[in-house]
Amino acid sequence: MSGGETFGIGWAIEQMWMGGQVARVGWNGPGQFLDIQEVDENSKMTLPYIFITTVQGDRVPWLASQTDLLACDWQVVVVLAAGSPLPTMKNGVEYIIVDEAADVTPEMYGDAPNG
């Protein structure tokens, strides 16, 4: 992960409510992050929930550990397609490069910036 600015869990949740994805510094590897799934017409859930995208690209509901709740090493994650130019680096931003040839695409992670 980048050496950008880090924050607590409250800030991380706020970032997700605003449409961002977040991760902790040093998590299991690049590509693992959290996002919020809001309820829509296709949802089987009746309330929003937080899910984790794993290093392998799998998505599952996420429950915070005590360590996660008390950590102050949360950062925003920006998902880009492999080969995309990186936007201007800002503090607290991690870039996750998604291989376009893989089954995982930036669209799976929400809106990816257009370079």
Residue frames as a rotation matrix with the C-alpha (Angstrom) as fourth column:
MET 1
0.575 0.818 0.000 0.00
0.818 -0.575 0.000 0.00
0.000 0.000 -1.000 0.00
SER 2
0.189 -0.482 0.856 1.08
0.347 -0.783 -0.517 3.56
0.919 0.395 0.019 -0.52
GLY 3
-0.571 -0.480 -0.666 2.58
0.799 -0.137 -0.586 5.66
0.190 -0.867 0.461 2.23
GLY 4
-0.357 0.512 0.781 -0.38
0.086 -0.815 0.573 8.04
0.930 0.272 0.246 2.17
GLU 5
-0.657 0.202 0.727 -2.32
-0.714 -0.477 -0.513 9.48
0.243 -0.855 0.457 5.05
THR 6
-0.629 0.433 -0.646 -4.36
0.369 0.897 0.243 7.04
0.685 -0.085 -0.724 7.18
PHE 7
-0.426 0.625 0.654 -7.51
-0.760 -0.639 0.116 7.36
0.491 -0.447 0.748 9.29
GLY 8
-0.795 0.205 0.571 -9.85
-0.371 0.580 -0.725 5.53
-0.480 -0.788 -0.385 11.70
ILE 9
-0.775 0.509 0.375 -12.86
0.600 0.779 0.182 3.31
-0.199 0.366 -0.909 11.01
GLY 10
0.127 0.858 -0.498 -15.40
0.468 -0.494 -0.733 6.16
-0.875 -0.140 -0.464 11.25
TRP 11
-0.113 -0.286 -0.952 -13.65
-0.645 -0.707 0.289 7.95
-0.756 0.647 -0.105 8.42
ALA 12
-0.956 -0.289 0.054 -13.49
-0.165 0.680 0.715 4.70
-0.243 0.674 -0.697 6.42
ILE 13
-0.386 0.894 0.229 -17.24
0.782 0.449 -0.433 4.13
-0.489 0.012 -0.872 6.78
GLU 14
0.274 0.445 -0.853 -17.91
-0.012 -0.885 -0.466 7.72
-0.962 0.138 -0.237 5.74
GLN 15
-0.544 -0.564 -0.621 -15.77
-0.645 -0.193 0.740 7.21
-0.537 0.803 -0.258 2.62
MET 16
-0.915 0.250 0.318 -17.78
0.361 0.859 0.364 4.10
-0.182 0.447 -0.875 1.70
TRP 17
0.030 0.977 -0.210 -21.09
0.670 -0.176 -0.721 5.96
-0.742 -0.120 -0.660 2.14
MET 18
0.264 0.000 -0.965 -19.74
-0.439 -0.891 -0.120 8.56
-0.859 0.455 -0.235 -0.29
GLY 19
0.934 0.235 -0.268 -19.05
-0.341 0.375 -0.862 5.84
-0.102 0.897 0.431 -2.88
GLY 20
0.120 -0.977 -0.175 -15.41
-0.937 -0.053 -0.345 5.04
0.328 0.205 -0.922 -2.13
GLN 21
0.771 -0.062 -0.633 -13.65
0.175 0.977 0.117 1.79
0.612 -0.202 0.765 -1.35
VAL 22
0.465 -0.601 0.650 -11.27
-0.860 -0.482 0.169 1.46
0.211 -0.637 -0.741 1.62
ALA 23
0.611 -0.361 -0.704 -8.57
0.283 0.931 -0.231 -0.89
0.739 -0.058 0.671 2.87
ARG 24
0.918 -0.397 0.012 -6.17
-0.116 -0.238 0.964 -1.18
-0.381 -0.886 -0.264 5.76
VAL 25
0.312 -0.904 -0.291 -2.45
-0.918 -0.208 -0.339 -0.68
0.246 0.372 -0.895 5.26
GLY 26
-0.639 -0.760 0.120 -0.75
-0.768 0.620 -0.164 -4.07
0.050 -0.197 -0.979 4.99
TRP 27
0.387 0.810 0.440 -3.89
-0.737 0.559 -0.381 -6.16
-0.555 -0.177 0.813 4.56
ASN 28
0.416 -0.194 0.889 -3.49
0.098 0.981 0.168 -9.60
-0.904 0.017 0.427 2.92
GLY 29
-0.509 -0.655 0.559 -2.28
0.680 0.092 0.727 -8.09
-0.528 0.750 0.398 -0.34
PRO 30
-0.829 0.196 -0.524 -3.14
-0.400 -0.862 0.310 -5.63
-0.391 0.467 0.793 -3.07
GLY 31
-0.697 0.633 -0.337 -6.69
-0.223 0.256 0.941 -5.94
0.682 0.731 -0.038 -4.32
GLN 32
-0.332 0.600 -0.728 -8.40
0.867 0.498 0.016 -6.52
0.372 -0.626 -0.686 -0.97
PHE 33
-0.966 0.049 0.252 -10.78
-0.118 -0.957 -0.265 -3.77
0.228 -0.286 0.931 0.10
LEU 34
-0.536 0.821 -0.199 -14.22
0.648 0.248 -0.720 -2.93
-0.542 -0.515 -0.665 1.54
ASP 35
-0.891 0.403 0.210 -17.27
-0.133 -0.673 0.727 -1.34
0.434 0.620 0.654 -0.03
ILE 36
-0.603 0.779 0.171 -20.93
-0.254 0.016 -0.967 -0.78
-0.756 -0.627 0.188 0.92
GLN 37
-0.853 0.488 0.187 -23.74
0.404 0.388 0.828 -2.52
0.331 0.782 -0.528 -0.94
GLU 38
-0.740 0.672 -0.030 -26.85
-0.543 -0.623 -0.563 -0.39
-0.397 -0.400 0.826 -0.85
VAL 39
-0.343 0.724 0.599 -30.29
0.410 0.689 -0.598 -1.89
-0.845 0.040 -0.533 -1.31
ASP 40
-0.674 0.237 -0.700 -31.75
-0.684 -0.557 0.470 -1.66
-0.279 0.796 0.538 -4.82
GLU 41
0.314 0.922 -0.227 -34.41
-0.940 0.268 -0.210 -3.44
-0.133 0.279 0.951 -6.87
ASN 42
0.324 -0.264 -0.909 -32.09
-0.420 0.821 -0.388 -6.44
0.848 0.507 0.155 -7.40
SER 43
-0.594 -0.639 0.488 -31.09
-0.688 0.089 -0.720 -6.84
0.417 -0.764 -0.493 -3.72
LYS 44
0.021 0.535 -0.845 -32.09
0.306 0.801 0.515 -9.83
0.952 -0.269 -0.147 -1.68
MET 45
-0.623 -0.296 -0.724 -30.99
0.778 -0.140 -0.612 -7.94
0.080 -0.945 0.318 1.44
THR 46
0.448 0.871 0.204 -33.30
0.796 -0.492 0.353 -5.37
0.407 0.004 -0.913 3.00
LEU 47
0.899 -0.255 -0.355 -30.57
0.017 -0.792 0.611 -3.20
-0.437 -0.555 -0.708 4.56
PRO 48
0.619 -0.761 -0.195 -27.19
-0.554 -0.247 -0.795 -1.94
0.557 0.600 -0.575 3.31
TYR 49
0.903 -0.407 0.137 -24.14
0.160 0.615 0.772 -4.00
-0.399 -0.675 0.620 4.28
ILE 50
0.307 -0.895 -0.322 -20.36
-0.895 -0.387 0.222 -3.87
-0.323 0.220 -0.920 4.03
PHE 51
0.973 -0.084 0.216 -18.63
0.146 0.947 -0.286 -6.47
-0.181 0.309 0.934 1.87
ILE 52
0.155 -0.980 -0.122 -14.99
-0.435 -0.178 0.883 -7.30
-0.887 -0.084 -0.454 1.28
THR 53
0.902 -0.110 -0.418 -13.40
-0.359 0.350 -0.866 -8.00
0.242 0.930 0.276 -2.08
THR 54
0.703 -0.645 0.300 -10.61
0.109 0.514 0.851 -10.50
-0.703 -0.566 0.432 -1.44
VAL 55
-0.216 -0.896 -0.389 -7.21
-0.521 -0.231 0.822 -10.69
-0.826 0.380 -0.417 -3.13
GLN 56
-0.762 -0.044 0.646 -8.68
0.380 0.778 0.501 -13.40
-0.525 0.627 -0.576 -5.39
GLY 57
-0.893 0.448 -0.025 -11.57
-0.324 -0.604 0.728 -11.10
0.311 0.659 0.685 -6.42
ASP 58
-0.394 0.785 -0.478 -14.23
0.722 0.586 0.367 -12.92
0.568 -0.201 -0.798 -4.38
ARG 59
-0.565 0.312 0.764 -16.86
-0.479 -0.878 0.005 -10.85
0.672 -0.363 0.645 -2.58
VAL 60
-0.223 0.494 -0.840 -18.36
0.710 0.673 0.208 -11.77
0.668 -0.550 -0.501 0.78
PRO 61
0.765 0.488 0.420 -20.11
0.030 -0.679 0.734 -9.89
0.643 -0.549 -0.534 3.61
TRP 62
-0.296 -0.955 -0.017 -17.55
0.236 -0.056 -0.970 -8.48
0.925 -0.292 0.242 6.05
LEU 63
0.878 0.414 -0.239 -17.53
0.327 -0.156 0.932 -8.33
0.349 -0.897 -0.272 9.86
ALA 64
0.313 -0.778 0.545 -15.00
-0.483 -0.625 -0.614 -6.10
0.818 -0.071 -0.571 11.61
SER 65
0.158 -0.383 -0.910 -12.61
0.779 0.615 -0.124 -7.51
0.607 -0.689 0.396 14.20
GLN 66
0.784 0.016 -0.621 -11.66
0.510 -0.587 0.629 -5.52
-0.354 -0.809 -0.468 17.30
THR 67
-0.255 -0.963 -0.086 -8.34
0.629 -0.233 0.742 -4.82
-0.735 0.135 0.665 15.61
ASP 68
-0.463 0.155 0.873 -10.10
0.813 -0.318 0.488 -3.42
0.353 0.935 0.022 12.52
LEU 69
0.592 0.803 0.061 -12.41
0.688 -0.544 0.480 -1.24
0.419 -0.242 -0.875 14.62
LEU 70
0.776 -0.313 -0.547 -9.55
0.325 -0.545 0.773 0.29
-0.540 -0.778 -0.321 16.60
ALA 71
-0.094 -0.868 0.488 -7.06
0.933 0.094 0.346 0.62
-0.346 0.488 0.801 13.73
CYS 72
0.563 0.168 -0.809 -6.05
-0.017 -0.977 -0.215 4.04
-0.826 0.134 -0.547 12.44
ASP 73
-0.576 -0.815 -0.062 -4.52
-0.158 0.036 0.987 2.77
-0.802 0.578 -0.149 9.18
TRP 74
0.229 0.748 0.623 -7.51
0.667 0.346 -0.660 2.97
-0.709 0.567 -0.419 6.82
GLN 75
-0.705 -0.441 -0.555 -6.99
-0.141 -0.680 0.719 4.41
-0.695 0.586 0.418 3.33
VAL 76
0.478 0.789 -0.386 -9.12
-0.533 -0.089 -0.842 5.08
-0.698 0.608 0.378 0.26
VAL 77
-0.424 -0.522 0.740 -8.60
0.305 0.687 0.659 2.64
-0.853 0.506 -0.132 -2.64
VAL 78
0.219 0.442 -0.870 -8.99
-0.774 -0.464 -0.430 3.54
-0.594 0.768 0.240 -6.32
VAL 79
0.101 -0.111 0.989 -9.46
0.310 0.948 0.075 0.61
-0.945 0.299 0.130 -8.72
LEU 80
0.153 -0.149 -0.977 -7.94
-0.829 -0.558 -0.045 1.01
-0.538 0.816 -0.209 -12.20
ALA 81
0.983 0.116 0.141 -7.72
-0.008 0.799 -0.601 -1.31
-0.182 0.590 0.786 -15.19
ALA 82
0.197 -0.960 0.201 -4.23
0.548 0.278 0.789 -2.61
-0.813 -0.045 0.580 -16.00
GLY 83
-0.387 -0.472 0.792 -2.45
0.922 -0.211 0.324 -0.22
0.014 0.856 0.517 -18.33
SER 84
0.669 0.665 0.332 -4.57
0.634 -0.743 0.212 2.78
0.388 0.069 -0.919 -17.32
PRO 85
-0.315 -0.766 0.560 -2.65
0.198 -0.630 -0.751 5.96
0.928 -0.126 0.350 -16.58
LEU 86
-0.256 0.183 -0.949 -2.55
0.965 0.113 -0.238 6.71
0.064 -0.977 -0.206 -12.88
PRO 87
0.681 0.480 0.554 -4.38
0.397 -0.877 0.272 9.86
0.616 0.035 -0.787 -11.84
THR 88
-0.093 -0.705 0.703 -2.47
-0.400 -0.620 -0.675 12.42
0.912 -0.344 -0.225 -9.82
MET 89
-0.265 -0.092 -0.960 -1.50
0.662 0.707 -0.250 10.78
0.701 -0.702 -0.126 -6.52
LYS 90
0.167 0.342 0.925 -3.19
-0.523 -0.765 0.377 12.20
0.836 -0.547 0.051 -3.44
ASN 91
-0.788 -0.443 0.427 -2.48
-0.577 0.291 -0.763 11.40
0.214 -0.848 -0.485 0.19
GLY 92
-0.407 0.618 0.673 -4.46
-0.542 0.430 -0.722 8.46
-0.735 -0.658 0.160 1.47
VAL 93
0.608 0.638 -0.472 -5.07
-0.752 0.274 -0.599 6.90
-0.253 0.720 0.647 -1.95
GLU 94
-0.359 -0.620 0.698 -4.01
-0.234 0.783 0.576 3.38
-0.904 0.043 -0.426 -2.91
TYR 95
0.052 0.344 -0.938 -4.13
-0.996 -0.050 -0.074 2.29
-0.072 0.938 0.340 -6.54
ILE 96
-0.074 -0.005 0.997 -5.18
-0.134 0.991 -0.005 -1.30
-0.988 -0.134 -0.074 -7.20
ILE 97
-0.477 -0.157 -0.865 -4.34
-0.862 -0.106 0.495 -2.46
-0.170 0.982 -0.085 -10.70
VAL 98
0.242 0.645 0.725 -6.88
-0.285 0.761 -0.582 -4.90
-0.927 -0.066 0.368 -12.10
ASP 99
-0.801 -0.576 0.162 -5.73
-0.077 0.368 0.927 -7.12
-0.593 0.730 -0.339 -14.96
GLU 100
-0.159 0.773 -0.614 -8.06
-0.912 -0.352 -0.208 -6.58
-0.377 0.527 0.761 -17.92
ALA 101
-0.410 -0.049 -0.911 -7.43
-0.630 0.737 0.244 -10.17
0.660 0.674 -0.333 -19.09
ALA 102
-0.999 0.040 -0.032 -8.67
0.050 0.653 -0.756 -11.62
-0.010 -0.756 -0.654 -15.78
ASP 103
-0.310 0.948 -0.065 -12.27
0.769 0.291 0.569 -12.40
0.559 0.127 -0.819 -14.89
VAL 104
0.111 0.279 -0.954 -12.14
0.840 -0.539 -0.060 -9.43
-0.531 -0.795 -0.294 -12.54
THR 105
-0.167 -0.105 0.980 -12.89
0.770 -0.634 0.064 -6.02
0.615 0.766 0.187 -14.04
PRO 106
-0.974 -0.219 0.053 -12.95
0.148 -0.798 -0.584 -2.49
0.171 -0.561 0.810 -12.62
GLU 107
-0.350 0.918 0.188 -16.72
-0.525 -0.358 0.772 -2.42
0.776 0.171 0.607 -13.12
MET 108
0.123 0.356 -0.926 -17.02
0.494 0.788 0.368 -5.15
0.861 -0.503 -0.079 -10.47
TYR 109
-0.449 -0.439 -0.778 -15.61
0.892 -0.167 -0.420 -2.68
0.054 -0.883 0.467 -7.96
GLY 110
0.424 0.608 -0.672 -17.83
0.575 -0.753 -0.318 0.29
-0.699 -0.252 -0.669 -8.76
ASP 111
0.991 0.005 0.134 -16.93
0.106 -0.640 -0.761 3.37
0.082 0.769 -0.635 -10.75
ALA 112
0.172 -0.984 -0.035 -13.29
0.858 0.132 0.496 3.43
-0.483 -0.116 0.868 -11.76
PRO 113
0.340 -0.071 -0.938 -11.77
-0.161 -0.987 0.017 6.78
-0.927 0.145 -0.347 -12.74
ASN 114
0.892 0.040 0.450 -11.02
0.426 0.261 -0.866 7.36
-0.152 0.965 0.216 -16.41
GLY 115
-0.002 -0.988 0.156 -7.38
0.999 -0.009 -0.048 8.27
0.049 0.156 0.987 -15.92
